[in-house]
Amino acid sequence: MLEDKNQHKTNIESLGEFGLIDYLTKNIEISQESTLKGIGDDAAVLDFKDKKAVISTDLLVEGVHFDLAYMPLKHLGYKAVAANVSDICAMNATPTQITVSLALSNRFPLEAVEELYEGIKLAAKIYNVDIIGGDTTSSQKGLIISITAIGEANLNDIVYRSGAQPNDLLVVTGDIGAAYMGLQVLEREKQVFLVNPNNQPDLEAYTYLIERQLKPEARKDIKEILEKLEIKPTAMIDISDGLSSEILHLCKQSGVGCNLYEDKIPGDPQLINVCEEFNLDITTIALNGGEDYELLFTISTEDYDKIKGNPNFTVIGHMTEEKEGTHLITRANTKIALKARGWNAIKEE
């Protein structure tokens, strides 16, 4: 477990909003040429010259998107940045800046917010993005984080969700489903802890799954890999809400159908073992889990030889005419309708 750095607790109220901003941002450095002005004025100033700006924003709410019972604040800060950077990567763009906004209840001392910001600043360094501003305010209960990510791209490099064509190959990076199973492990251990607070969990067998949940990585590397292979995807999206939901987004936006092959979906060996332990179907987890932050994209069949055998990519299906519908081809070679059962942020409890 991470050590508790919050033995001495400083009341944020003693600093005030501007004192808190100054405290959290005093050592932030600028590394992007396009950042003309970062923190410290009414607005940041960016200069992308002849490139296009790509912008995305996400909101993370305590009790909805994360549970601080097992999510360390430093990891939460890192994950919040990675999730937003992933959206920029899904446009085949390069992330360059972020803004960070926080709503805090009075149960968070300064040291806790500092921990959160350590994760934010570490991710900003890893992904080479500048923190250029944001906002802080109070919250009646819990923590709310809003991050906006900004990126740049040449017009001809940008990839939308809407460009897939019938017969295009459906490709995924990395492996799928581990983040969701990591969450299941953490939730189980939380319930055990509530029954017996003296119980120390042994998480050795779940390290990869837990890391995928607590500290996911955005696939910023994929843009450069594809460029070297001389491949431009026809459509692309990141996997945040579950593989099935993301595939259906691509199909809807592109006006195509698809055949997804169950036996092609990549899963880590640890995921396979833990699904057996929990008596869960690995395909269900892969399709519906979410928070993998891998990239899902389509390419022309002519580009297949360029990615064949590349460890970063797995071809998991192909696009069809829209009238043929969206289907999962099972291991038994039966064809069943593909449904969106991934994360729904507005669902009723």
MARMI-917143 format. One record per residue (C-alpha): residue number from 1; residue in three letters; x, y, z. Coordinates in pm, 1 decimal, decimal comma. Last residue first. Layout:
<pts>
k / r / u / v / w
NUM / Ala / X / Y / Z
...
</pts>
This chain:
<pts>
k / r / u / v / w
349 / Glu / -2898,0 / 316,6 / -1054,3
348 / Glu / -3033,6 / 496,0 / -1359,5
347 / Lys / -2793,6 / 521,3 / -1653,0
346 / Ile / -2639,8 / 857,4 / -1743,8
345 / Ala / -2271,3 / 757,8 / -1764,2
344 / Asn / -2339,2 / 441,9 / -1963,8
343 / Trp / -2044,8 / 201,5 / -1955,4
342 / Gly / -2059,7 / -89,1 / -2199,5
341 / Arg / -2357,4 / -297,5 / -2301,6
340 / Ala / -2376,9 / -198,4 / -2665,8
339 / Lys / -2509,2 / -508,3 / -2842,4
338 / Leu / -2351,2 / -718,5 / -3117,9
337 / Ala / -2607,3 / -950,9 / -3275,6
336 / Ile / -2507,6 / -1316,6 / -3281,1
335 / Lys / -2343,6 / -1526,7 / -3554,1
334 / Thr / -2239,6 / -1881,1 / -3469,1
333 / Asn / -1887,7 / -2002,6 / -3548,8
332 / Ala / -1849,3 / -2198,2 / -3221,7
331 / Arg / -1581,5 / -1947,8 / -3122,6
330 / Thr / -1846,1 / -1680,0 / -3170,1
329 / Ile / -1887,9 / -1440,6 / -3463,1
328 / Leu / -2012,9 / -1118,7 / -3305,0
327 / His / -2237,5 / -916,2 / -3531,5
326 / Thr / -2329,6 / -567,2 / -3647,2
325 / Gly / -2577,5 / -540,6 / -3932,5
324 / Glu / -2570,1 / -670,9 / -4292,6
323 / Lys / -2757,7 / -361,0 / -4412,7
322 / Glu / -2460,6 / -142,2 / -4315,8
321 / Glu / -2230,0 / -319,0 / -4561,1
320 / Thr / -1947,8 / -488,3 / -4376,8
319 / Met / -1650,2 / -391,2 / -4158,9
318 / His / -1390,8 / -644,8 / -4056,2
317 / Gly / -1281,4 / -832,6 / -3746,6
316 / Ile / -1032,2 / -857,7 / -3461,1
315 / Val / -704,6 / -764,9 / -3633,6
314 / Thr / -454,9 / -734,3 / -3347,6
313 / Phe / -193,9 / -460,7 / -3321,7
312 / Asn / 106,9 / -364,5 / -3108,4
311 / Pro / 286,7 / -697,6 / -3157,9
310 / Asn / 321,0 / -638,4 / -3536,0
309 / Gly / 281,1 / -979,1 / -3705,5
308 / Lys / 77,0 / -840,7 / -3993,6
307 / Ile / 66,4 / -460,3 / -3960,4
306 / Lys / 209,7 / -368,6 / -4302,9
305 / Asp / 65,4 / -679,3 / -4473,0
304 / Tyr / -285,7 / -563,9 / -4380,3
303 / Asp / -254,0 / -221,6 / -4541,9
302 / Glu / -434,3 / -317,5 / -4865,5
301 / Thr / -726,9 / -438,6 / -4653,1
300 / Ser / -788,9 / -71,5 / -4572,9
299 / Ile / -763,7 / 16,9 / -4207,1
298 / Thr / -1007,6 / 50,6 / -3918,5
297 / Phe / -937,7 / 165,3 / -3566,2
296 / Leu / -971,7 / 82,1 / -3198,2
295 / Leu / -719,7 / 246,5 / -2966,3
294 / Glu / -651,0 / 125,1 / -2612,0
293 / Tyr / -780,4 / 327,5 / -2320,5
292 / Asp / -877,0 / 5,2 / -2135,4
291 / Glu / -1140,1 / 188,5 / -1931,3
290 / Gly / -1426,0 / -31,6 / -2058,2
289 / Gly / -1573,4 / -364,0 / -1947,7
288 / Asn / -1848,3 / -453,1 / -2195,4
287 / Leu / -1689,2 / -644,4 / -2481,4
286 / Ala / -1377,0 / -767,3 / -2301,5
285 / Ile / -1569,0 / -866,8 / -1986,5
284 / Thr / -1837,8 / -1050,7 / -2184,9
283 / Thr / -1565,0 / -1225,2 / -2386,2
282 / Ile / -1386,3 / -1334,6 / -2067,1
281 / Asp / -1697,2 / -1499,9 / -1922,2
280 / Leu / -1695,2 / -1466,0 / -1544,5
279 / Asn / -1650,8 / -1739,4 / -1283,4
278 / Phe / -1452,4 / -1501,8 / -1061,1
277 / Glu / -1154,4 / -1741,4 / -1054,7
276 / Glu / -1198,8 / -1824,0 / -1424,3
275 / Cys / -1204,7 / -1451,3 / -1509,1
274 / Val / -890,8 / -1421,7 / -1293,7
273 / Asn / -697,6 / -1676,0 / -1501,0
272 / Ile / -798,1 / -1529,7 / -1838,1
271 / Leu / -718,1 / -1175,9 / -1723,7
270 / Gln / -372,2 / -1285,0 / -1607,5
269 / Pro / -310,6 / -1436,0 / -1952,7
268 / Asp / -380,5 / -1091,3 / -2111,5
267 / Gly / -671,9 / -1081,4 / -2354,4
266 / Pro / -675,3 / -1012,1 / -2729,3
265 / Ile / -1011,3 / -1047,3 / -2912,7
264 / Lys / -945,9 / -1279,3 / -3212,5
263 / Asp / -1147,9 / -1579,1 / -3088,1
262 / Glu / -1462,7 / -1369,2 / -3057,5
261 / Tyr / -1452,0 / -1247,6 / -3416,7
260 / Leu / -1622,2 / -911,5 / -3479,4
259 / Asn / -1823,7 / -883,0 / -3800,0
258 / Cys / -1922,8 / -528,1 / -3883,8
257 / Gly / -2186,9 / -297,2 / -4026,8
256 / Val / -2132,3 / 38,8 / -4196,3
255 / Gly / -2268,4 / 394,7 / -4188,4
254 / Ser / -1940,5 / 548,2 / -4069,7
253 / Gln / -2078,9 / 722,2 / -3758,9
252 / Lys / -2303,9 / 427,3 / -3671,1
251 / Cys / -2039,0 / 160,8 / -3732,7
250 / Leu / -1767,3 / 349,9 / -3545,9
249 / His / -1998,2 / 408,2 / -3247,6
248 / Leu / -2101,8 / 40,6 / -3261,7
247 / Ile / -1737,7 / -63,9 / -3233,6
246 / Glu / -1694,6 / 169,8 / -2935,0
245 / Ser / -1996,7 / 27,7 / -2750,9
244 / Ser / -1884,3 / -331,9 / -2806,7
243 / Leu / -1526,1 / -260,4 / -2692,4
242 / Gly / -1624,0 / -95,2 / -2364,3
241 / Asp / -1673,2 / 266,2 / -2250,0
240 / Ser / -1314,5 / 395,9 / -2269,7
239 / Ile / -1182,0 / 225,3 / -2581,0
238 / Asp / -1043,0 / 503,4 / -2799,5
237 / Ile / -1185,3 / 576,4 / -3144,4
236 / Met / -1054,5 / 556,4 / -3502,7
235 / Ala / -1165,8 / 560,7 / -3867,1
234 / Thr / -986,6 / 518,1 / -4203,1
233 / Pro / -653,5 / 458,7 / -4030,3
232 / Lys / -347,4 / 614,2 / -4197,2
231 / Ile / -71,0 / 362,5 / -4248,8
230 / Glu / 282,7 / 438,2 / -4367,9
229 / Leu / 433,2 / 184,9 / -4122,1
228 / Lys / 645,3 / 466,2 / -3976,3
227 / Glu / 333,4 / 684,0 / -3952,5
226 / Leu / 142,0 / 403,8 / -3780,3
225 / Ile / 411,1 / 368,6 / -3513,9
224 / Glu / 423,6 / 747,1 / -3463,1
223 / Lys / 47,9 / 770,9 / -3407,4
222 / Ile / 51,5 / 459,4 / -3184,9
221 / Asp / 292,5 / 595,4 / -2923,3
220 / Lys / 35,9 / 824,8 / -2760,0
219 / Arg / -151,6 / 513,7 / -2651,8
218 / Ala / -292,6 / 651,8 / -2326,5
217 / Glu / -174,7 / 461,0 / -2020,4
216 / Pro / -386,9 / 322,4 / -1739,6
215 / Lys / -279,3 / 369,3 / -1377,6
214 / Leu / -546,2 / 245,8 / -1133,3
213 / Gln / -739,2 / 6,1 / -1358,3
212 / Arg / -459,5 / -125,6 / -1579,8
211 / Glu / -234,0 / -140,3 / -1273,9
210 / Ile / -493,5 / -351,3 / -1093,1
209 / Leu / -514,0 / -598,2 / -1380,5
208 / Tyr / -135,1 / -627,5 / -1410,1
207 / Thr / -82,1 / -679,4 / -1036,3
206 / Tyr / -360,0 / -936,3 / -982,6
205 / Ala / -176,3 / -1244,9 / -858,0
204 / Glu / 30,3 / -1040,7 / -610,5
203 / Leu / -278,4 / -875,8 / -460,1
202 / Asp / -260,2 / -1029,7 / -114,1
201 / Pro / -507,7 / -823,8 / 87,1
200 / Gln / -432,2 / -732,8 / 451,1
199 / Asn / -723,7 / -818,5 / 679,9
198 / Asn / -731,0 / -603,1 / 991,2
197 / Pro / -1030,7 / -404,7 / 861,7
196 / Asn / -1242,4 / -725,4 / 860,5
195 / Val / -1592,5 / -688,3 / 712,4
194 / Leu / -1517,2 / -356,5 / 542,9
193 / Phe / -1180,5 / -494,9 / 429,0
192 / Val / -1344,5 / -794,1 / 259,6
191 / Gln / -1584,3 / -556,5 / 77,9
190 / Lys / -1291,2 / -341,7 / -37,2
189 / Glu / -1104,5 / -651,8 / -152,6
188 / Arg / -1396,1 / -746,8 / -376,4
187 / Glu / -1419,1 / -394,5 / -522,6
186 / Leu / -1045,3 / -395,8 / -592,9
185 / Val / -1065,3 / -732,0 / -772,2
184 / Gln / -1366,4 / -619,1 / -976,7
183 / Leu / -1187,5 / -296,8 / -1074,4
182 / Gly / -886,7 / -493,1 / -1196,2
181 / Met / -1128,7 / -703,7 / -1397,3
180 / Tyr / -1252,1 / -386,7 / -1569,4
179 / Ala / -899,3 / -270,1 / -1644,4
178 / Ala / -797,1 / -608,2 / -1788,4
177 / Gly / -1073,8 / -626,6 / -2049,2
176 / Ile / -880,0 / -569,0 / -2372,1
175 / Asp / -521,0 / -614,6 / -2486,4
174 / Gly / -284,0 / -389,0 / -2679,5
173 / Thr / -403,2 / -203,5 / -2989,4
172 / Val / -721,4 / -295,6 / -3177,1
171 / Val / -787,2 / -343,1 / -3549,0
170 / Leu / -1104,8 / -373,8 / -3757,2
169 / Leu / -1019,5 / -442,1 / -4122,0
168 / Asp / -1199,0 / -243,9 / -4392,0
167 / Asn / -1431,6 / -459,0 / -4605,9
166 / Pro / -1711,2 / -197,4 / -4599,0
165 / Gln / -1566,3 / 150,3 / -4537,3
164 / Ala / -1469,3 / 330,9 / -4215,3
163 / Gly / -1436,1 / 709,8 / -4232,7
162 / Ser / -1682,2 / 833,4 / -3969,7
161 / Arg / -1501,4 / 798,0 / -3640,3
160 / Tyr / -1257,9 / 1070,3 / -3744,8
159 / Val / -885,3 / 1057,7 / -3827,0
158 / Ile / -678,7 / 1375,7 / -3850,0
157 / Asp / -357,9 / 1340,0 / -4053,6
156 / Asn / -460,5 / 1547,7 / -4359,0
155 / Leu / -544,3 / 1851,2 / -4144,2
154 / Asn / -204,9 / 1842,2 / -3975,6
153 / Ala / -248,5 / 1780,5 / -3607,3
152 / Glu / -247,7 / 1957,1 / -3274,0
151 / Gly / -376,0 / 1871,3 / -2929,8
150 / Ile / -576,3 / 2012,8 / -2643,7
149 / Ala / -699,8 / 1824,1 / -2339,3
148 / Thr / -964,3 / 1954,6 / -2099,8
147 / Ile / -965,9 / 1807,4 / -1752,0
146 / Ser / -1251,9 / 1821,1 / -1504,6
145 / Ile / -1210,1 / 1670,5 / -1160,0
144 / Ile / -1485,5 / 1649,6 / -898,2
143 / Leu / -1419,6 / 1552,3 / -537,8
142 / Gly / -1674,2 / 1473,4 / -270,2
141 / Lys / -1946,6 / 1666,5 / -96,3
140 / Gln / -2077,4 / 2020,7 / -110,5
139 / Ser / -1795,5 / 2111,0 / -351,0
138 / Ser / -1572,5 / 2417,3 / -346,7
137 / Thr / -1402,7 / 2576,1 / -645,7
136 / Thr / -1084,5 / 2554,0 / -848,1
135 / Asp / -1031,6 / 2647,3 / -1212,8
134 / Gly / -808,4 / 2561,2 / -1507,3
133 / Gly / -480,6 / 2672,5 / -1658,1
132 / Ile / -195,7 / 2589,8 / -1895,7
131 / Ile / -68,3 / 2249,4 / -1785,4
130 / Asp / 170,2 / 2169,8 / -2070,6
129 / Val / 173,1 / 1825,5 / -2232,2
128 / Asn / 474,2 / 1598,4 / -2277,8
127 / Tyr / 286,1 / 1271,0 / -2216,7
126 / Ile / 519,8 / 1160,2 / -1935,2
125 / Lys / 557,4 / 1515,8 / -1799,7
124 / Ala / 182,8 / 1585,3 / -1798,5
123 / Ala / 130,7 / 1243,7 / -1639,0
122 / Leu / 373,0 / 1331,7 / -1357,9
121 / Lys / 208,5 / 1672,0 / -1312,0
120 / Ile / -138,0 / 1520,8 / -1274,8
119 / Gly / -10,7 / 1253,2 / -1035,9
118 / Glu / 164,6 / 1511,8 / -817,7
117 / Tyr / -150,9 / 1722,2 / -841,1
116 / Leu / -357,1 / 1456,6 / -664,6
115 / Glu / -95,4 / 1428,4 / -390,0
114 / Glu / -97,0 / 1810,0 / -349,9
113 / Val / -475,0 / 1796,7 / -318,0
112 / Ala / -436,4 / 1551,9 / -30,3
111 / Glu / -168,4 / 1766,7 / 137,0
110 / Leu / -391,9 / 2075,6 / 116,8
109 / Pro / -661,3 / 1907,0 / 321,6
108 / Phe / -962,9 / 1739,9 / 158,1
107 / Arg / -1262,9 / 1701,6 / 391,7
106 / Asn / -1367,4 / 2058,0 / 306,3
105 / Ser / -1509,8 / 1946,2 / -28,1
104 / Leu / -1316,6 / 2011,7 / -347,8
103 / Ala / -1418,6 / 2103,7 / -704,0
102 / Leu / -1117,3 / 2085,4 / -935,7
101 / Ser / -1036,7 / 2213,7 / -1283,5
100 / Val / -727,2 / 2116,9 / -1484,0
99 / Thr / -639,3 / 2251,9 / -1829,3
98 / Ile / -431,1 / 2042,3 / -2065,7
97 / Gln / -177,5 / 2111,0 / -2343,8
96 / Thr / 7,5 / 1940,9 / -2633,3
95 / Pro / -157,1 / 1612,4 / -2728,8
94 / Thr / -50,7 / 1496,7 / -3078,5
93 / Ala / -333,1 / 1400,6 / -3316,0
92 / Asn / -449,4 / 1072,1 / -3465,2
91 / Met / -801,2 / 1165,1 / -3344,1
90 / Ala / -790,4 / 876,1 / -3096,2
89 / Cys / -465,1 / 1021,4 / -2959,4
88 / Ile / -659,9 / 1332,0 / -2853,5
87 / Asp / -915,7 / 1116,5 / -2671,3
86 / Ser / -635,1 / 921,1 / -2502,3
85 / Val / -488,1 / 1245,9 / -2364,4
84 / Asn / -814,4 / 1285,0 / -2173,2
83 / Ala / -803,2 / 942,0 / -2009,4
82 / Ala / -429,6 / 977,5 / -1939,5
81 / Val / -482,9 / 1307,7 / -1755,8
80 / Ala / -751,4 / 1169,5 / -1523,7
79 / Lys / -546,3 / 852,0 / -1472,8
78 / Tyr / -245,1 / 1045,6 / -1345,2
77 / Gly / -451,9 / 1250,1 / -1101,9
76 / Leu / -629,1 / 937,8 / -978,9
75 / His / -298,9 / 755,8 / -932,6
74 / Lys / -172,2 / 1038,3 / -709,6
73 / Leu / -502,1 / 1036,8 / -519,0
72 / Pro / -480,9 / 665,9 / -441,7
71 / Met / -788,3 / 476,8 / -571,1
70 / Tyr / -883,8 / 205,9 / -319,8
69 / Ala / -1130,3 / 369,4 / -79,7
68 / Leu / -1108,3 / 679,3 / -299,7
67 / Asp / -1374,9 / 535,4 / -528,1
66 / Phe / -1378,8 / 659,2 / -888,3
65 / His / -1612,0 / 741,5 / -1177,4
64 / Val / -1948,7 / 773,2 / -1002,6
63 / Gly / -1868,0 / 797,5 / -630,7
62 / Glu / -1627,5 / 1083,3 / -690,3
61 / Val / -1700,3 / 1257,8 / -1019,6
60 / Leu / -1465,7 / 1264,2 / -1319,9
59 / Leu / -1549,9 / 1507,8 / -1602,0
58 / Asp / -1388,8 / 1487,1 / -1945,2
57 / Thr / -1287,8 / 1738,1 / -2213,0
56 / Ser / -1162,1 / 1718,4 / -2571,9
55 / Ile / -990,2 / 1965,4 / -2806,1
54 / Val / -808,7 / 1924,5 / -3140,0
53 / Ala / -631,9 / 2230,5 / -3285,5
52 / Lys / -537,0 / 2231,0 / -3654,3
51 / Lys / -186,4 / 2310,0 / -3777,5
50 / Asp / -82,2 / 2610,6 / -3989,9
49 / Lys / 31,3 / 2825,4 / -3696,0
48 / Phe / -60,8 / 2632,9 / -3377,3
47 / Asp / -11,7 / 2930,4 / -3145,0
46 / Leu / -169,7 / 2904,0 / -2801,9
45 / Val / -259,2 / 3174,9 / -2550,3
44 / Ala / -400,7 / 3082,0 / -2209,5
43 / Ala / -680,7 / 3292,1 / -2068,4
42 / Asp / -744,8 / 3549,8 / -1796,4
41 / Asp / -374,4 / 3547,8 / -1706,3
40 / Gly / -141,6 / 3346,5 / -1485,2
39 / Ile / -115,9 / 2993,7 / -1624,8
38 / Gly / 5,1 / 2939,0 / -1981,1
37 / Lys / 103,3 / 3198,0 / -2238,8
36 / Leu / 267,0 / 3134,8 / -2576,2
35 / Thr / 218,5 / 2758,5 / -2557,4
34 / Ser / 272,8 / 2637,2 / -2916,3
33 / Glu / 642,3 / 2579,7 / -2852,8
32 / Gln / 550,0 / 2317,1 / -2591,8
31 / Ser / 772,0 / 2276,2 / -2282,5
30 / Ile / 624,2 / 2510,9 / -2020,9
29 / Glu / 713,7 / 2457,8 / -1656,3
28 / Ile / 486,0 / 2409,2 / -1354,3
27 / Asn / 669,5 / 2479,0 / -1029,7
26 / Lys / 430,3 / 2735,1 / -878,6
25 / Thr / 114,0 / 2562,9 / -1003,3
24 / Leu / -22,0 / 2395,1 / -690,7
23 / Tyr / 73,2 / 2669,4 / -445,1
22 / Asp / -32,0 / 2958,0 / -670,8
21 / Ile / -367,8 / 2793,6 / -733,5
20 / Leu / -416,4 / 2730,1 / -361,0
19 / Gly / -326,5 / 3090,8 / -277,0
18 / Phe / -572,6 / 3205,6 / -540,0
17 / Glu / -856,5 / 2998,2 / -396,9
16 / Gly / -791,2 / 3075,9 / -30,4
15 / Leu / -480,0 / 2962,0 / 155,9
14 / Ser / -629,0 / 2917,7 / 504,1
13 / Glu / -939,1 / 2757,6 / 350,4
12 / Ile / -716,9 / 2477,0 / 222,2
11 / Asn / -675,3 / 2349,5 / 579,0
10 / Thr / -328,5 / 2198,5 / 614,6
9 / Lys / -311,2 / 1839,8 / 735,5
8 / His / -4,8 / 1682,0 / 891,2
7 / Gln / -36,8 / 1304,0 / 871,7
6 / Asn / -129,6 / 1329,9 / 501,9
5 / Lys / 163,6 / 1145,1 / 347,8
4 / Asp / 6,7 / 803,8 / 405,6
3 / Glu / 231,8 / 537,5 / 255,0
2 / Leu / 114,0 / 358,7 / -55,9
1 / Met / 0,0 / 0,0 / 0,0
</pts>
